Amino acid sequence: MNYKTQMEAAKKGIITKEMQTVAEKENLPAEKIMELVAKGTVCIPANINHKSLSAWGIGDGLKTKINVNLGISGDSVDYEREMDKVRMAVAFGAEAIMDLSNYGKTNTFRQKLIDYSPAMIGTVPMYDAIGYLEKDLLEIKAEDFLKVVEAHAKEGVDFMTIHAGINRRAVEALKRDKRRMNIVSRGGSLLFAWMEMTGNENPFFEYYDKVLDILREYDVTISLGDALRPGCIDDSTDAAQISELIELGNLTKRAWDRDVQVMVEGPGHMAMNEIAANMRLQKRLCHGAPFYVLGPLVTDIAPGYDHITSAIGGAIAATAGANFLCYVTPAEHLRLPDLNDVKEGIIASKIAAHAADIANGLPGARDIDNKMADARHKLDWEEMFKYAIDPEKARAYYESTPVAERHTCSMCGKMCAVRTTNLILEGKKVTFCSEL
């Protein structure tokens, strides 16, 4: 193999087996996928050590993908429950899973996850640094952080969130323009604390070339983290967020020069009227790199329902240029999500992604909706369940209230508009009283 990464192969005109897989999934020519990967507008996160992976592409012209976050915390250590979440994510078609475990020795769970999952696997090495190194934050040296990155890369992680854009210049913008919520990124806050306590530059920024060397060796895609993303709608599109985004644009080009694939992470909380402009700004400043967004959450007052606030923002974002949606569950801001929370978050994000693909005119995106419409026209409930995004829930709702006539539901009964129209167009009479 005379290439290290998917991007290097693409630049050399080589179609890899991963590019071929993506082309088949997207119904596009493999040559087109190769061209987009070479430009950097599409990435294929595919660590050479992730043997169970079924490759996916992320970027412009492709279907919108979703990511599921999970992992253990100090207050909730249950590895089998997290694997149940993994199995659910795979079953519902999530293309990526991020292990955000931040307690103890996480590599055992992560290795099990990588061995099992056909979905892409992502991590945030900063979360794992304290547990992996068994050092307090102030005791960690710059080179120590790189050891964690290398450990995750060797294990088979396909993409890593690296908060390299929160450098001294970006921090100065944060301090100068006061925020309502300050820093809400966990990794970003830890790096900010380390920088302030030690007086040093962000190690991921200062030693960025060394980070790229590690990622290139295993073909890990860098997901440039948004440490200064807004944590409430009042902080969106402020100086800190944009200062970091400018840095991320430069870091994107530096990664591409080393044949390392890139995604760029985007805002978390943002009013609906700002989303489209932010998507265009990111694409311009970051040279068309794939954009990965958390939400955005379009209001701050819906704890317990943030899968809905996120789906609204995600649909708008993906219609305006975002390529990858990080799911949000009803437990956001409240607790570690349970299995049902994970399901609700996945479904909400899948709806947002699919709605955006339809709006963007992606070839074939409407096909399943048309099949559902045909099934409804025929009042064929089994066909409807087949095309539903959650067939089990759809069937349970339908069957929860028995109906007198199988071809209707309990909402309208024999006054069903579809039934009435079908009968008339078939030349039949519509009667109700004589049937009582």
C-alpha positions in Angstrom: 0.0 0.0 0.0 1.7 3.2 -1.2 -0.4 5.6 0.8 -1.0 6.4 4.4 -4.4 8.0 4.4 -7.5 8.2 2.3 -6.6 11.7 1.4 -3.2 10.8 0.2 -4.6 7.9 -1.9 -7.2 10.3 -3.4 -4.6 12.8 -4.3 -2.6 10.1 -6.1 -5.7 9.0 -8.0 -6.1 5.7 -6.1 -9.6 4.4 -5.3 -9.5 2.6 -2.0 -11.9 -0.1 -0.9 -13.4 2.5 1.6 -14.0 4.9 -1.2 -15.7 2.1 -3.2 -17.9 1.3 -0.1 -18.9 4.9 0.3 -19.7 5.2 -3.4 -22.0 2.3 -3.3 -23.8 3.6 -0.2 -24.2 7.1 -1.8 -25.1 5.8 -5.3 -22.2 7.9 -6.7 -19.3 6.9 -8.9 -16.2 6.0 -6.9 -14.2 8.5 -9.0 -16.4 11.2 -7.7 -15.8 10.2 -4.1 -12.1 10.1 -4.7 -12.2 13.6 -6.2 -14.1 15.0 -3.2 -11.8 13.3 -0.7 -8.8 14.8 -2.5 -10.3 18.3 -2.2 -11.1 17.7 1.5 -14.8 18.5 1.1 -15.5 14.8 2.0 -13.8 12.7 4.6 -13.9 9.0 5.2 -12.9 8.4 8.8 -11.4 4.9 8.7 -8.6 4.0 11.1 -6.4 1.2 9.6 -6.9 -0.7 12.9 -10.7 -0.6 12.9 -11.4 -3.9 11.2 -15.1 -4.1 11.8 -15.8 -0.7 10.1 -18.2 -0.3 7.3 -16.9 2.9 5.8 -19.0 6.1 5.6 -18.4 9.4 3.9 -19.1 12.8 5.5 -19.3 16.0 3.4 -21.0 18.0 0.7 -23.1 16.1 -1.8 -23.5 13.1 0.5 -26.3 12.0 2.9 -26.3 13.8 6.2 -24.8 11.5 8.9 -25.5 11.4 12.6 -23.3 10.6 15.6 -24.3 9.1 19.0 -22.5 10.0 22.2 -22.1 7.5 25.0 -19.6 6.4 27.6 -19.2 6.0 31.3 -18.8 8.7 33.9 -17.7 8.6 37.6 -21.3 8.7 38.7 -22.5 6.0 36.4 -20.1 3.1 35.7 -21.9 0.4 33.8 -20.1 -0.9 30.7 -22.8 -3.4 29.7 -25.4 -0.6 29.6 -23.2 1.4 27.4 -22.8 -1.6 25.0 -26.6 -1.8 24.9 -26.6 1.8 23.7 -24.0 0.8 21.1 -26.1 -2.0 19.8 -29.2 0.2 19.7 -27.2 2.9 17.8 -26.1 0.4 15.2 -29.6 -1.1 14.9 -31.1 2.3 14.2 -28.5 3.1 11.6 -26.3 5.7 13.3 -23.2 6.1 11.2 -20.9 7.2 14.1 -20.5 6.6 17.8 -18.4 8.7 20.1 -17.0 7.2 23.3 -16.9 10.1 25.8 -15.9 8.0 28.8 -14.1 10.1 31.3 -13.6 7.8 34.3 -10.9 5.3 35.1 -9.3 3.0 32.5 -11.5 3.4 29.5 -9.5 1.4 27.0 -11.2 -1.9 27.8 -14.6 -0.6 26.9 -13.3 1.3 23.9 -11.5 -1.8 22.5 -14.7 -3.8 22.8 -16.6 -1.0 21.1 -14.1 -0.8 18.2 -14.1 -4.6 17.8 -17.9 -4.7 17.5 -18.9 -1.6 15.7 -19.4 -1.2 12.0 -20.1 2.5 12.7 -17.3 5.1 12.8 -15.8 5.5 16.3 -14.8 8.9 17.7 -13.2 10.0 21.0 -12.0 13.2 22.7 -8.6 12.3 24.1 -8.7 15.3 26.4 -11.5 13.6 28.4 -9.4 10.5 28.9 -6.1 12.3 29.8 -6.5 12.4 33.6 -7.6 8.8 33.9 -5.2 7.5 31.4 -2.1 9.3 32.7 -3.2 9.1 36.4 -2.1 12.7 36.9 -3.9 15.8 38.0 -4.4 18.4 35.4 -1.7 20.7 36.6 0.8 17.8 36.6 0.2 16.9 33.0 2.9 18.0 30.5 2.4 18.9 26.9 3.9 15.7 25.7 1.6 13.7 27.9 -1.4 14.9 26.0 0.2 13.5 22.8 0.6 10.1 24.4 -3.2 9.9 24.9 -3.8 10.8 21.3 -1.4 8.1 20.1 -3.0 5.5 22.4 -6.4 6.2 21.0 -5.1 6.1 17.5 -3.4 2.7 18.0 -6.6 1.3 19.4 -8.5 2.0 16.2 -10.4 5.2 16.7 -11.5 6.7 13.4 -11.8 10.4 14.3 -10.8 12.4 17.3 -12.0 15.7 18.6 -8.9 17.8 19.1 -9.4 21.3 20.6 -6.5 22.9 18.8 -8.2 26.2 18.0 -8.4 27.6 21.6 -5.0 29.3 21.5 -3.9 32.5 23.3 -5.5 34.7 20.6 -8.9 33.0 20.9 -8.7 33.1 24.7 -8.0 36.8 24.6 -11.2 37.4 22.6 -13.1 35.3 25.2 -11.8 37.4 28.0 -12.3 40.7 26.3 -15.9 40.1 25.3 -17.8 38.9 28.4 -20.1 35.9 27.9 -23.2 34.9 29.7 -22.1 31.2 29.8 -18.4 31.3 29.3 -16.9 27.9 28.1 -19.3 25.0 28.0 -17.1 22.5 26.1 -15.7 20.0 28.6 -12.5 19.5 26.7 -12.2 23.2 26.0 -12.6 24.1 29.7 -9.9 21.6 30.7 -7.5 23.0 28.2 -8.4 26.6 29.2 -7.7 25.7 32.8 -4.4 24.0 32.0 -3.3 27.0 29.9 -4.2 29.5 32.6 -2.7 27.5 35.4 0.6 26.8 33.6 0.9 29.9 31.5 1.6 27.8 28.5 0.1 27.7 25.0 -2.5 25.1 24.1 -0.3 22.0 23.6 -2.5 20.7 20.7 -2.0 24.1 19.0 1.7 24.4 19.8 2.6 20.9 18.8 0.0 20.6 16.1 2.4 19.1 13.6 3.2 16.3 16.0 -0.5 15.6 16.5 -0.9 15.4 12.7 2.1 12.9 12.5 0.2 10.6 14.9 -3.1 10.9 13.1 -1.5 10.4 9.7 0.2 7.2 10.8 -3.2 5.5 11.5 -5.4 7.5 9.2 -7.3 9.1 11.9 -9.6 12.0 10.8 -9.1 15.1 13.0 -12.4 16.7 14.1 -11.3 20.2 15.0 -13.2 20.9 18.2 -15.1 24.0 19.0 -13.9 24.7 22.5 -15.5 28.2 22.4 -18.9 27.2 21.0 -21.8 29.1 22.4 -23.5 27.4 25.4 -26.6 29.6 25.3 -28.3 31.5 22.4 -27.1 34.8 23.9 -23.5 33.9 23.3 -23.8 32.7 19.6 -21.8 34.3 16.8 -19.7 36.2 19.3 -16.0 37.2 19.1 -14.7 34.1 20.9 -16.6 31.7 18.7 -15.5 33.5 15.5 -11.9 33.9 16.7 -11.6 30.2 17.2 -13.3 29.5 13.9 -10.6 31.6 12.1 -7.9 29.5 13.8 -9.7 26.3 12.7 -9.6 27.4 9.1 -5.8 27.7 9.2 -5.5 24.4 11.0 -7.7 22.7 8.4 -5.3 23.7 5.6 -2.3 22.6 7.6 -3.8 19.1 8.1 -4.7 18.8 4.4 -1.1 19.7 3.6 -0.1 16.6 5.6 -2.8 14.4 4.0 -4.8 14.2 7.2 -8.6 14.3 6.8 -10.5 17.0 8.6 -14.0 17.8 10.0 -14.7 21.0 11.8 -17.1 21.2 14.7 -19.7 23.9 15.1 -22.0 25.8 17.4 -24.1 24.2 20.1 -26.8 26.9 21.0 -28.0 29.3 18.4 -31.3 31.1 17.5 -32.8 29.8 14.2 -32.2 33.1 12.3 -28.4 32.8 12.8 -27.9 29.2 11.8 -27.8 29.5 8.0 -25.3 32.4 8.1 -23.1 30.5 10.5 -23.0 27.5 8.2 -22.0 29.6 5.3 -19.3 31.4 7.4 -17.8 28.1 8.5 -17.7 26.7 5.0 -15.9 29.9 3.8 -13.4 30.2 6.7 -12.7 26.5 6.7 -12.4 26.0 3.0 -15.4 23.7 2.5 -14.3 21.1 5.1 -17.1 18.8 6.4 -19.0 20.5 9.2 -20.1 18.7 12.4 -22.7 20.4 14.6 -24.1 19.7 18.1 -27.7 20.7 17.4 -27.7 23.6 17.3 -30.2 24.0 20.1 -32.5 26.8 19.2 -33.8 27.7 22.6 -32.4 27.3 26.2 -35.7 26.6 28.1 -36.5 23.0 27.2 -34.6 20.7 29.5 -36.1 17.2 29.1 -37.0 18.1 25.4 -33.6 19.1 24.0 -33.8 16.3 21.4 -36.5 18.4 19.9 -34.7 21.8 20.1 -31.7 20.0 18.6 -33.6 18.4 15.8 -35.1 21.8 14.8 -31.6 23.3 14.7 -30.0 20.3 13.1 -32.5 20.2 10.2 -31.9 23.9 9.5 -28.1 23.5 9.8 -28.0 20.5 7.5 -30.1 22.2 4.9 -27.7 25.2 5.0 -24.4 23.2 4.8 -23.8 21.1 7.9 -22.9 17.5 7.0 -22.8 15.6 10.3 -25.2 16.0 13.2 -24.3 15.1 16.8 -27.5 13.8 18.4 -28.9 15.3 21.6 -31.0 13.3 24.0 -33.9 14.4 26.3 -31.3 14.0 29.1 -29.1 16.8 27.8 -28.1 19.3 30.6 -29.7 16.9 33.2 -28.1 13.5 33.5 -26.3 10.7 31.7 -28.8 9.4 29.1 -30.4 6.0 29.6 -31.3 3.6 26.9 -34.7 5.2 26.1 -33.1 8.7 26.0 -30.5 7.4 23.5 -33.3 6.0 21.3 -35.2 9.3 21.4 -32.1 11.2 20.5 -31.2 8.9 17.6 -34.7 9.1 16.1 -34.9 12.9 16.4 -31.5 13.3 14.7 -32.3 10.8 12.0 -35.5 12.8 11.2 -33.5 16.0 11.0 -30.9 14.5 8.8 -33.4 12.9 6.4 -35.5 16.1 6.3 -32.4 18.0 5.3 -31.5 15.5 2.6 -35.0 15.9 1.1 -34.7 19.7 1.2 -31.2 19.6 -0.4 -32.6 17.5 -3.3 -30.3 14.6 -2.7 -30.9 11.9 -5.3 -33.2 9.2 -3.9 -33.9 11.0 -0.6 -37.6 11.1 -1.3 -38.0 7.5 -2.4 -38.9 6.1 1.0 -41.3 9.0 1.7 -43.0 8.2 -1.6 -43.3 4.5 -0.7 -44.9 5.6 2.6 -47.3 7.8 0.8 -48.3 4.9 -1.5 -48.8 2.6 1.5 -51.0 5.3 3.2 -53.0 5.7 0.0 -53.7 2.0 0.0 -54.3 2.0 3.8 -51.8 -0.8 4.0 -50.7 -0.7 7.6 -48.0 -3.4 7.3 -46.4 -1.5 4.5 -46.5 1.7 6.6 -44.8 0.0 9.5 -42.1 -1.3 7.1 -41.2 2.2 6.0 -41.5 3.9 9.4 -38.3 5.2 11.0 -39.3 3.4 14.2 -41.6 0.5 13.1 -42.0 -0.9 16.6 -43.4 2.4 18.0 -45.6 3.0 15.0 -47.2 -0.5 15.4 -47.6 -0.1 19.1 -49.4 3.2 18.7 -51.7 1.8 16.0 -52.6 -1.3 18.0 -53.0 0.5 21.3 -56.7 1.4 20.5 -58.5 -1.4 18.7 -60.5 -0.3 15.6 -63.7 -1.7 14.2 -62.3 -1.8 10.7 -58.7 -2.8 10.2 -58.1 -0.4 7.3 -58.8 2.7 9.5 -57.2 4.0 12.7 -58.9 5.2 15.8 -58.5 8.9 15.0 -61.1 9.0 12.2 -62.5 5.5 12.0 -64.8 5.1 8.9 -64.6 8.9 8.4 -61.0 8.5 7.3 -60.4 11.0 4.4 -58.3 8.5 2.5 -61.0 5.8 2.8 -63.7 8.2 1.7 -61.8 9.5 -1.3 -60.8 6.0 -2.4 -64.4 4.7 -2.3 -65.7 7.7 -4.3 -62.9 7.4 -7.0 -63.7 3.7 -7.2 -67.4 4.6 -8.0 -68.7 3.4 -4.7 -71.0 5.1 -2.2 -69.9 6.4 1.2 -72.4 5.6 3.9 -72.2 5.8 7.7 -75.6 5.7 9.3 -76.7 2.5 7.6 -73.6 0.9 9.0 -74.4 1.7 12.6 
